[in-house]
Amino acid sequence: MKKRPGFPLKLEQFAPPKPVKTHPDPYRQLPKDLIAKPSAPMESPTGIGLDSSAVRARMVAKLEAQGIDDAMVLDAMGKIERHRFVDSALVNQAYEDTSLPIGLGQTISKPNVVARMISLLRQGRNLMITGKLGRILEIGTGCGYQAALLSCVAKEVHSIERLKGLHEKARENLRPMRIANLQLILGDGMLGYSDCGPYSGIISAAGGESLPQAWIDQLAVGGRIVAPMVNSNGSQYLLVIDKTPHGIEQQQLEPVHFVPLKSGLE
Ligand code: SAH
């Protein structure tokens, strides 16, 4: 049997998850007025644990007001310190509902979009293990923020990034958190990551024109893919794919804006 790569990071600081609220209609669209409005100025988090927790609590309250209602996702958003994943010059914007540059031309998505996508992943049919998602593949580690969130709501997370610079940055950002159930991989996520599949969920942070067949192949029956897709007119929407015993079901949801899914390593 092939030996799985070990997890380099240890998780210690996370409390046991709270009971999960599930939404009766997983395909519910978010309210139209959800588009981020410029937020009131916030105090700058200083980067030291508790100092930023009040700012984060306000971000979570705003997410809830915007319709994010999965308690486990909200809990993770309240715990993971987003300001640790952005450049020091951007720290005072870390808890605003805005996407931010993370280097090499890539961006970290708005908190609302991240929370929405993880909530959608959790609303699948879905191979939960004691209330958590099972094994998840994230395409596009970027700075590692979403990977850290996923590690709070899933048993096992494998996150793949094609840019060496960002793979290394994520490793550095995540090291102090010592997350035991997260593996970072340098590779082309268009090929998925067959070494550790099948996955109960695949979530992409980059949008392609078509869904790589490898993702469908590496998804377990009962599993779900949440990914941005690019239309023929260049606009993007959120695609949800469920692999059922009877075949593939798909839902096209709201418009989104992600960096492009590209092949090969750099
Ligand atoms: N989840 C990230 C978001 C990063 S932006 C975060 O929380 O920071 C999307 C990322 O997808 C970029 O870093 C980009 O390099 C990466 N990406 C694009 N195509 C990819 C591919 N084929 N395989 C792996 N990563 C890819």
Residues whose N, C-alpha, C, O or C-beta is under 5 A from the ligand:
A	BS01	SAH	Q106 T107 I108 S109 I139 G140 T141 G142 C143 G144 Y145 Q146 A147 I160 E161 R162 L163 L166 G187 D188 G189 M190 A205 A206 V259 P260 L261 K262 S263
